[in-house]
Amino acid sequence: MKKNLCVFVLLFGCGLALFAQEAVQETAQTSELRPIDKRFVFGIGWSNIQATGDFWGTADFGFLLYKNEKHGFNIRNSIMFDGGTLKSDGTEYGIYFFSNKLIMESMSHNNLFRYYSFLQGGVGIYANENKDFFSTPVAYNFGIGIGLDIFVEKNTSIFFDYTFLYNSLENKLSFTESLHPKFTMGMRHFF
């Protein structure tokens, strides 16, 4: 487990280094905005919790916080809603999360790919056979991840995310039992 975490943190750091070194000279020569320079983004998709095989639905809305045209590097904030079922410690939970993502992103030179790393944290409500959705305690999540958008049209992309996600349910957080790696794919539109 620690080896996987070290590899993932290393990949996250390499992703940040790539963002910082990316130079987008073609964009500076044209007056047209790259898709990631658009102010807002909306996405929908589905997620697979790899540790349990559970599926979730997800929707996110993001907005641009910082744009560095010289290096082609942007920082974006994204508000995400996702939910589904989660099996943990032999119990099945119905769960809905409201999360925030801080995304560091850049584009390929041909404006076909957007690659990014992110930090994520959020709060959620959950239910099981002993608890309904609106009683305490609430759930928490946090994680880091990497992702790729492949543009199929000028402002529309198919995206793939991989998140190293920790979910704290019933005020318990264990390094091994709370880790739920999540693979997400879907569509995004930049506007």
Secondary structure, DSSP 8 states (H G I E B T S, - for coil): -HHHHHHHHHHHHHHHHHHHH---HHHHHSSS--GGGSSEEEEEEEEEETTTTEEEEEEEEEEEEEEETTTTEEEEEEEEEEEEEEEETTEEEEEEEEEEEEEEEEE-TTSSEEEEEEEEEEEEEEEBTTB-TTSS--EEEEEEEEEEEEESSSSEEEEEEEEEEEEEBTTB--TTTSB--EEEEEEEEE-
